[in-house]
Amino acid sequence: MSQNPSTTVSETELSDKIVNLLYHFRRSDRRNGENTGGAQCLTSPCDGCREAHRAKLAYFIRRSLPIHLVLPAFPAKSPNRTKVLGGTPDYAEFLGLSFLQGLCDYIRHFHPAGARITICSDGHVFGDVVGVEDDMVTEYRRRLADMIKAANWSSLDLYGLDDAFSGTDYPKLRQVLELDYAPSLDDLKESVRTDANARSLFNGIHRFMFEDAVGVKGDSVSRTALRNESKERAYRTISRSNAWSAVVAEQFPRALRLSIHPQPPHSEKIGVRLLRSSDEWLTPWHGVVLDDGTNLSLVKKWDAEKLDASVVWRDGRPSHYVAPPSTARA
């Protein structure tokens, strides 16, 4: 018979078990971790890693409440159709959401009250910067909500810009966001120049921006021009993201913060990897699922096509790719 964790495990031990579980699925910035003296934290969390989250976890553990986690994520599909199958959620989102629900279920193994995750969908926050229309963002989120409801993932809920500011005039809401919460671009650029963590985030976002720009505009604009344009859009995206992060912290001050991006050791955020992938920065909305008969992994659409993989259709829409094990990547 299993024992009740609340009577057999101390508050600190229970908190550490939950952090250890989250770290098992974390995205880690390996190069930056090594540069900042946290190389050992890349394989297992140290006491400093766990200490960064103990206070927030203690609030829920002491009260036997579900652990509340927040994750800014699932904004909208990339506009670059060489990376994704379309503009609406597909099997990649399904597996990503399923993983999050499973994470909450697993926490219940340690903490009987379980956990819940608020997905702070940030598509309306920077859709205009990354080239996704507000209508497409709204449709993407609607289909996410339908997916969550149909699968009865009761531990997941969605929260967006319209919920935070009570409205759907998204250009006006973004103005409020920038005026009241965003750092200045000058300060942001200085941070990228002087701080290794900020620079790593910028480089990752810039890479995605450039890939999307090439996929959308092709050869109509020089790569140098696209790279420079992508750099400025990366700064604006991070500025909006930081502003949204401040709103999320204001709205959910007690929640443990997850991130879709790799995080450095001892960060107040834990970067989570939703799907198996060789690219630590790849997300369900920037890639496709490849099923090789053994593993389900996240790749970019063009990589699946290089393997001569076949598209699987479900409910009249493209869902994911399948390829024989002999041709799929490890």
C-alpha beads as a LAMMPS data file, in Angstrom:
LAMMPS data file: protein, C-alpha beads

330 atoms
329 bonds

1 atom types
1 bond types

-500.0 500.0 xlo xhi
-500.0 500.0 ylo yhi
-500.0 500.0 zlo zhi

Masses

1 110.0

Atoms # bond

1 1 1 0.000 0.000 0.000
2 1 1 1.341 3.447 -0.905
3 1 1 2.061 5.909 1.877
4 1 1 0.658 9.414 2.166
5 1 1 3.482 11.803 1.185
6 1 1 2.145 14.513 3.526
7 1 1 2.806 12.294 6.583
8 1 1 5.937 10.467 5.479
9 1 1 7.913 13.114 3.570
10 1 1 9.005 16.523 4.815
11 1 1 7.908 19.674 3.048
12 1 1 11.417 20.243 1.706
13 1 1 11.771 16.639 0.534
14 1 1 8.426 16.786 -1.259
15 1 1 9.314 20.108 -2.883
16 1 1 12.627 18.666 -4.059
17 1 1 10.938 15.585 -5.517
18 1 1 8.691 17.832 -7.608
19 1 1 11.600 19.996 -8.783
20 1 1 13.608 16.869 -9.640
21 1 1 10.688 15.649 -11.745
22 1 1 10.398 18.958 -13.587
23 1 1 14.153 19.052 -14.172
24 1 1 13.986 15.590 -15.703
25 1 1 12.076 17.158 -18.617
26 1 1 13.805 20.518 -18.684
27 1 1 15.306 22.387 -21.580
28 1 1 18.802 23.408 -20.524
29 1 1 21.039 25.967 -22.150
30 1 1 24.069 23.693 -22.188
31 1 1 26.597 26.175 -23.541
32 1 1 25.475 28.959 -21.232
33 1 1 25.260 26.593 -18.255
34 1 1 28.884 25.668 -18.741
35 1 1 29.883 29.306 -19.164
36 1 1 28.204 30.344 -15.905
37 1 1 29.710 27.589 -13.768
38 1 1 26.563 25.485 -13.694
39 1 1 27.728 22.546 -15.778
40 1 1 26.892 20.070 -13.013
41 1 1 23.292 21.329 -13.006
42 1 1 22.888 20.164 -16.601
43 1 1 22.780 16.540 -15.450
44 1 1 21.017 16.933 -12.085
45 1 1 19.653 19.875 -10.099
46 1 1 21.862 21.044 -7.240
47 1 1 20.560 22.455 -3.964
48 1 1 20.707 25.961 -5.444
49 1 1 18.450 24.878 -8.321
50 1 1 15.899 23.439 -5.901
51 1 1 16.094 26.351 -3.473
52 1 1 14.950 28.717 -6.230
53 1 1 11.526 27.002 -6.191
54 1 1 11.012 25.733 -2.627
55 1 1 9.185 28.792 -1.282
56 1 1 6.540 28.770 -4.006
57 1 1 6.003 25.033 -3.780
58 1 1 5.737 25.253 0.014
59 1 1 2.665 27.487 -0.233
60 1 1 0.681 24.760 -2.022
61 1 1 2.167 21.820 -0.129
62 1 1 1.330 23.269 3.303
63 1 1 -2.268 23.856 2.271
64 1 1 -2.683 20.562 0.386
65 1 1 -3.580 22.551 -2.740
66 1 1 -2.815 21.599 -6.344
67 1 1 0.615 22.927 -7.331
68 1 1 -0.049 25.823 -9.706
69 1 1 2.337 26.207 -12.626
70 1 1 2.176 28.809 -15.383
71 1 1 3.658 28.407 -18.853
72 1 1 3.689 31.188 -21.470
73 1 1 3.461 29.076 -24.628
74 1 1 1.319 27.895 -27.569
75 1 1 1.077 31.323 -29.275
76 1 1 0.223 30.302 -32.884
77 1 1 1.759 28.299 -35.689
78 1 1 4.845 29.742 -37.338
79 1 1 4.008 31.617 -40.558
80 1 1 6.843 29.691 -42.227
81 1 1 5.091 26.807 -43.959
82 1 1 8.419 25.102 -44.699
83 1 1 8.636 24.382 -40.955
84 1 1 5.028 23.486 -40.075
85 1 1 2.083 21.718 -41.697
86 1 1 -0.411 24.581 -41.453
87 1 1 -1.852 27.349 -39.314
88 1 1 -3.878 25.285 -36.828
89 1 1 -2.915 22.907 -34.002
90 1 1 -1.970 19.399 -35.102
91 1 1 -0.447 16.278 -33.560
92 1 1 2.495 18.324 -32.238
93 1 1 0.188 20.436 -30.077
94 1 1 -1.796 17.364 -29.072
95 1 1 1.315 15.598 -27.790
96 1 1 2.612 18.761 -26.120
97 1 1 -0.637 19.308 -24.233
98 1 1 -0.850 15.612 -23.391
99 1 1 2.620 15.813 -21.878
100 1 1 1.604 18.754 -19.685
101 1 1 -1.484 16.909 -18.444
102 1 1 0.680 13.860 -17.756
103 1 1 3.102 16.021 -15.801
104 1 1 0.251 17.144 -13.543
105 1 1 -0.855 13.525 -13.134
106 1 1 2.654 12.465 -12.189
107 1 1 2.981 15.213 -9.552
108 1 1 -0.066 13.631 -7.897
109 1 1 2.157 10.605 -7.237
110 1 1 4.119 12.758 -4.772
111 1 1 1.475 15.315 -3.814
112 1 1 -2.112 13.967 -3.534
113 1 1 -3.648 17.313 -4.514
114 1 1 -1.858 17.087 -7.854
115 1 1 -1.102 20.104 -10.021
116 1 1 -2.626 22.407 -12.596
117 1 1 -1.006 24.335 -15.425
118 1 1 -2.207 27.648 -16.784
119 1 1 -0.999 27.991 -20.370
120 1 1 -0.576 31.729 -20.897
121 1 1 -1.085 31.695 -24.652
122 1 1 0.935 34.642 -25.942
123 1 1 0.059 34.780 -29.628
124 1 1 -1.821 38.078 -29.341
125 1 1 1.129 39.530 -27.428
126 1 1 3.498 39.533 -30.412
127 1 1 1.556 38.151 -33.384
128 1 1 1.923 41.436 -35.265
129 1 1 5.714 41.286 -34.826
130 1 1 6.141 37.679 -36.009
131 1 1 3.688 37.999 -38.909
132 1 1 0.583 36.176 -37.647
133 1 1 -2.804 37.894 -37.931
134 1 1 -4.929 38.228 -34.796
135 1 1 -7.710 36.185 -36.402
136 1 1 -5.290 33.303 -36.927
137 1 1 -4.133 33.545 -33.309
138 1 1 -7.752 33.485 -32.107
139 1 1 -8.543 30.443 -34.248
140 1 1 -5.415 28.649 -33.033
141 1 1 -6.372 29.218 -29.407
142 1 1 -9.986 28.160 -30.046
143 1 1 -8.797 24.864 -31.464
144 1 1 -6.431 24.392 -28.511
145 1 1 -9.389 24.858 -26.160
146 1 1 -11.399 22.321 -28.178
147 1 1 -8.502 19.866 -28.011
148 1 1 -8.204 20.243 -24.231
149 1 1 -11.945 19.802 -23.743
150 1 1 -12.236 16.779 -26.050
151 1 1 -9.346 14.993 -24.308
152 1 1 -10.662 15.930 -20.861
153 1 1 -7.298 17.337 -19.801
154 1 1 -8.825 18.774 -16.651
155 1 1 -5.544 20.079 -15.222
156 1 1 -4.966 22.505 -18.118
157 1 1 -6.468 25.917 -18.772
158 1 1 -5.733 28.787 -21.152
159 1 1 -5.132 32.456 -20.362
160 1 1 -4.459 35.198 -22.883
161 1 1 -4.055 38.917 -23.435
162 1 1 -7.843 39.323 -23.642
163 1 1 -8.221 37.699 -20.217
164 1 1 -5.541 39.923 -18.658
165 1 1 -6.897 43.223 -20.007
166 1 1 -10.569 42.339 -20.581
167 1 1 -11.000 43.087 -24.253
168 1 1 -10.416 41.967 -27.821
169 1 1 -9.072 45.166 -29.382
170 1 1 -5.665 43.572 -29.629
171 1 1 -3.709 46.513 -31.118
172 1 1 -4.897 48.671 -28.213
173 1 1 -4.147 45.919 -25.687
174 1 1 -0.616 45.603 -27.058
175 1 1 -0.172 49.362 -26.643
176 1 1 -1.163 49.065 -22.985
177 1 1 1.198 46.129 -22.578
178 1 1 4.143 48.031 -24.052
179 1 1 3.476 51.290 -22.184
180 1 1 2.894 49.743 -18.776
181 1 1 5.098 46.634 -18.728
182 1 1 7.742 46.517 -21.475
183 1 1 11.401 47.398 -20.887
184 1 1 12.931 50.005 -23.177
185 1 1 14.581 48.628 -26.292
186 1 1 17.806 50.423 -25.337
187 1 1 17.887 48.629 -21.977
188 1 1 17.084 45.345 -23.661
189 1 1 19.872 45.737 -26.197
190 1 1 22.330 46.598 -23.431
191 1 1 21.261 43.475 -21.553
192 1 1 21.843 41.315 -24.631
193 1 1 25.260 42.892 -25.052
194 1 1 26.404 42.379 -21.451
195 1 1 24.464 39.384 -20.073
196 1 1 25.157 35.851 -21.309
197 1 1 21.659 34.585 -20.466
198 1 1 19.952 37.427 -22.317
199 1 1 22.290 36.975 -25.281
200 1 1 21.552 33.255 -25.484
201 1 1 17.801 33.939 -25.533
202 1 1 18.236 36.618 -28.176
203 1 1 20.326 34.345 -30.404
204 1 1 17.696 31.603 -30.206
205 1 1 14.811 33.956 -31.018
206 1 1 16.803 35.651 -33.781
207 1 1 17.486 32.288 -35.428
208 1 1 13.775 31.450 -35.484
209 1 1 12.898 34.898 -36.806
210 1 1 15.426 34.595 -39.615
211 1 1 14.258 31.092 -40.565
212 1 1 10.652 32.281 -40.680
213 1 1 11.565 35.331 -42.747
214 1 1 13.428 33.187 -45.291
215 1 1 10.524 30.743 -45.458
216 1 1 7.953 33.489 -45.983
217 1 1 9.847 35.896 -48.268
218 1 1 12.180 33.469 -50.037
219 1 1 14.562 35.071 -52.502
220 1 1 12.588 38.311 -52.856
221 1 1 14.784 39.957 -50.201
222 1 1 18.510 39.489 -49.615
223 1 1 19.553 37.326 -46.691
224 1 1 21.527 40.205 -45.216
225 1 1 18.418 42.394 -45.215
226 1 1 16.338 39.575 -43.753
227 1 1 18.910 38.951 -41.032
228 1 1 18.964 42.626 -40.035
229 1 1 15.172 42.855 -40.113
230 1 1 14.920 39.672 -38.056
231 1 1 17.307 41.089 -35.476
232 1 1 15.055 44.080 -34.816
233 1 1 11.953 41.874 -34.695
234 1 1 13.718 39.558 -32.251
235 1 1 14.321 42.497 -29.918
236 1 1 10.672 43.526 -30.167
237 1 1 9.491 39.965 -29.570
238 1 1 11.633 39.630 -26.447
239 1 1 10.470 43.033 -25.217
240 1 1 6.823 41.995 -25.591
241 1 1 7.582 38.602 -24.069
242 1 1 9.200 40.244 -21.042
243 1 1 6.169 42.514 -20.702
244 1 1 3.833 39.509 -20.859
245 1 1 6.004 37.746 -18.301
246 1 1 5.519 40.708 -15.959
247 1 1 1.740 40.524 -16.454
248 1 1 1.760 36.779 -15.773
249 1 1 3.787 37.313 -12.586
250 1 1 1.357 40.014 -11.501
251 1 1 -1.707 37.881 -12.177
252 1 1 -0.287 34.619 -10.763
253 1 1 2.225 35.673 -8.090
254 1 1 2.235 32.340 -6.240
255 1 1 2.565 30.065 -9.276
256 1 1 5.750 28.239 -10.180
257 1 1 7.020 29.578 -13.483
258 1 1 7.762 27.264 -16.402
259 1 1 9.285 28.387 -19.679
260 1 1 9.363 27.029 -23.203
261 1 1 12.942 28.322 -23.613
262 1 1 16.145 26.817 -22.184
263 1 1 16.983 28.375 -18.815
264 1 1 20.295 28.834 -16.998
265 1 1 21.069 27.095 -13.681
266 1 1 19.328 28.473 -10.571
267 1 1 16.801 30.407 -12.644
268 1 1 13.397 31.217 -11.172
269 1 1 12.002 29.603 -14.325
270 1 1 12.261 25.964 -15.395
271 1 1 12.477 25.373 -19.119
272 1 1 10.385 22.363 -20.110
273 1 1 10.772 20.176 -23.193
274 1 1 7.325 19.186 -24.445
275 1 1 8.490 16.682 -27.044
276 1 1 11.591 14.698 -27.905
277 1 1 13.809 16.716 -30.270
278 1 1 17.463 17.104 -31.187
279 1 1 16.929 20.893 -31.137
280 1 1 16.540 22.291 -27.605
281 1 1 14.770 25.368 -28.995
282 1 1 12.206 23.623 -31.185
283 1 1 8.525 23.823 -30.149
284 1 1 5.278 22.230 -31.417
285 1 1 4.337 25.492 -33.142
286 1 1 7.671 25.671 -34.986
287 1 1 7.843 22.058 -36.147
288 1 1 6.075 18.804 -36.980
289 1 1 5.871 15.373 -35.377
290 1 1 7.808 12.576 -37.059
291 1 1 6.803 8.983 -36.234
292 1 1 9.496 6.501 -37.230
293 1 1 7.665 3.495 -35.819
294 1 1 9.726 3.597 -32.629
295 1 1 9.861 7.229 -31.511
296 1 1 7.752 10.336 -31.866
297 1 1 10.036 13.325 -32.286
298 1 1 9.729 16.980 -33.188
299 1 1 11.493 18.120 -36.369
300 1 1 11.132 20.892 -38.883
301 1 1 8.922 20.103 -41.852
302 1 1 11.802 20.348 -44.316
303 1 1 13.744 17.711 -42.349
304 1 1 10.789 15.320 -42.521
305 1 1 10.540 15.903 -46.269
306 1 1 14.245 15.124 -46.712
307 1 1 13.472 11.675 -45.288
308 1 1 10.715 11.191 -47.869
309 1 1 8.256 10.882 -44.981
310 1 1 4.509 10.702 -45.649
311 1 1 1.895 13.062 -44.263
312 1 1 -0.818 11.565 -42.058
313 1 1 -4.226 13.265 -42.294
314 1 1 -6.761 13.363 -39.456
315 1 1 -10.172 15.057 -39.470
316 1 1 -9.460 16.437 -42.922
317 1 1 -6.235 18.213 -41.878
318 1 1 -2.543 17.266 -42.000
319 1 1 -1.484 15.867 -38.614
320 1 1 2.111 14.584 -38.688
321 1 1 4.662 12.576 -40.673
322 1 1 5.578 8.903 -40.717
323 1 1 8.827 7.433 -42.003
324 1 1 10.408 3.961 -41.906
325 1 1 12.876 3.505 -39.011
326 1 1 15.761 2.990 -41.435
327 1 1 15.387 6.506 -42.854
328 1 1 14.431 8.491 -39.734
329 1 1 16.958 10.392 -37.704
330 1 1 18.003 9.160 -34.263

Bonds

1 1 1 2
2 1 2 3
3 1 3 4
4 1 4 5
5 1 5 6
6 1 6 7
7 1 7 8
8 1 8 9
9 1 9 10
10 1 10 11
11 1 11 12
12 1 12 13
13 1 13 14
14 1 14 15
15 1 15 16
16 1 16 17
17 1 17 18
18 1 18 19
19 1 19 20
20 1 20 21
21 1 21 22
22 1 22 23
23 1 23 24
24 1 24 25
25 1 25 26
26 1 26 27
27 1 27 28
28 1 28 29
29 1 29 30
30 1 30 31
31 1 31 32
32 1 32 33
33 1 33 34
34 1 34 35
35 1 35 36
36 1 36 37
37 1 37 38
38 1 38 39
39 1 39 40
40 1 40 41
41 1 41 42
42 1 42 43
43 1 43 44
44 1 44 45
45 1 45 46
46 1 46 47
47 1 47 48
48 1 48 49
49 1 49 50
50 1 50 51
51 1 51 52
52 1 52 53
53 1 53 54
54 1 54 55
55 1 55 56
56 1 56 57
57 1 57 58
58 1 58 59
59 1 59 60
60 1 60 61
61 1 61 62
62 1 62 63
63 1 63 64
64 1 64 65
65 1 65 66
66 1 66 67
67 1 67 68
68 1 68 69
69 1 69 70
70 1 70 71
71 1 71 72
72 1 72 73
73 1 73 74
74 1 74 75
75 1 75 76
76 1 76 77
77 1 77 78
78 1 78 79
79 1 79 80
80 1 80 81
81 1 81 82
82 1 82 83
83 1 83 84
84 1 84 85
85 1 85 86
86 1 86 87
87 1 87 88
88 1 88 89
89 1 89 90
90 1 90 91
91 1 91 92
92 1 92 93
93 1 93 94
94 1 94 95
95 1 95 96
96 1 96 97
97 1 97 98
98 1 98 99
99 1 99 100
100 1 100 101
101 1 101 102
102 1 102 103
103 1 103 104
104 1 104 105
105 1 105 106
106 1 106 107
107 1 107 108
108 1 108 109
109 1 109 110
110 1 110 111
111 1 111 112
112 1 112 113
113 1 113 114
114 1 114 115
115 1 115 116
116 1 116 117
117 1 117 118
118 1 118 119
119 1 119 120
120 1 120 121
121 1 121 122
122 1 122 123
123 1 123 124
124 1 124 125
125 1 125 126
126 1 126 127
127 1 127 128
128 1 128 129
129 1 129 130
130 1 130 131
131 1 131 132
132 1 132 133
133 1 133 134
134 1 134 135
135 1 135 136
136 1 136 137
137 1 137 138
138 1 138 139
139 1 139 140
140 1 140 141
141 1 141 142
142 1 142 143
143 1 143 144
144 1 144 145
145 1 145 146
146 1 146 147
147 1 147 148
148 1 148 149
149 1 149 150
150 1 150 151
151 1 151 152
152 1 152 153
153 1 153 154
154 1 154 155
155 1 155 156
156 1 156 157
157 1 157 158
158 1 158 159
159 1 159 160
160 1 160 161
161 1 161 162
162 1 162 163
163 1 163 164
164 1 164 165
165 1 165 166
166 1 166 167
167 1 167 168
168 1 168 169
169 1 169 170
170 1 170 171
171 1 171 172
172 1 172 173
173 1 173 174
174 1 174 175
175 1 175 176
176 1 176 177
177 1 177 178
178 1 178 179
179 1 179 180
180 1 180 181
181 1 181 182
182 1 182 183
183 1 183 184
184 1 184 185
185 1 185 186
186 1 186 187
187 1 187 188
188 1 188 189
189 1 189 190
190 1 190 191
191 1 191 192
192 1 192 193
193 1 193 194
194 1 194 195
195 1 195 196
196 1 196 197
197 1 197 198
198 1 198 199
199 1 199 200
200 1 200 201
201 1 201 202
202 1 202 203
203 1 203 204
204 1 204 205
205 1 205 206
206 1 206 207
207 1 207 208
208 1 208 209
209 1 209 210
210 1 210 211
211 1 211 212
212 1 212 213
213 1 213 214
214 1 214 215
215 1 215 216
216 1 216 217
217 1 217 218
218 1 218 219
219 1 219 220
220 1 220 221
221 1 221 222
222 1 222 223
223 1 223 224
224 1 224 225
225 1 225 226
226 1 226 227
227 1 227 228
228 1 228 229
229 1 229 230
230 1 230 231
231 1 231 232
232 1 232 233
233 1 233 234
234 1 234 235
235 1 235 236
236 1 236 237
237 1 237 238
238 1 238 239
239 1 239 240
240 1 240 241
241 1 241 242
242 1 242 243
243 1 243 244
244 1 244 245
245 1 245 246
246 1 246 247
247 1 247 248
248 1 248 249
249 1 249 250
250 1 250 251
251 1 251 252
252 1 252 253
253 1 253 254
254 1 254 255
255 1 255 256
256 1 256 257
257 1 257 258
258 1 258 259
259 1 259 260
260 1 260 261
261 1 261 262
262 1 262 263
263 1 263 264
264 1 264 265
265 1 265 266
266 1 266 267
267 1 267 268
268 1 268 269
269 1 269 270
270 1 270 271
271 1 271 272
272 1 272 273
273 1 273 274
274 1 274 275
275 1 275 276
276 1 276 277
277 1 277 278
278 1 278 279
279 1 279 280
280 1 280 281
281 1 281 282
282 1 282 283
283 1 283 284
284 1 284 285
285 1 285 286
286 1 286 287
287 1 287 288
288 1 288 289
289 1 289 290
290 1 290 291
291 1 291 292
292 1 292 293
293 1 293 294
294 1 294 295
295 1 295 296
296 1 296 297
297 1 297 298
298 1 298 299
299 1 299 300
300 1 300 301
301 1 301 302
302 1 302 303
303 1 303 304
304 1 304 305
305 1 305 306
306 1 306 307
307 1 307 308
308 1 308 309
309 1 309 310
310 1 310 311
311 1 311 312
312 1 312 313
313 1 313 314
314 1 314 315
315 1 315 316
316 1 316 317
317 1 317 318
318 1 318 319
319 1 319 320
320 1 320 321
321 1 321 322
322 1 322 323
323 1 323 324
324 1 324 325
325 1 325 326
326 1 326 327
327 1 327 328
328 1 328 329
329 1 329 330
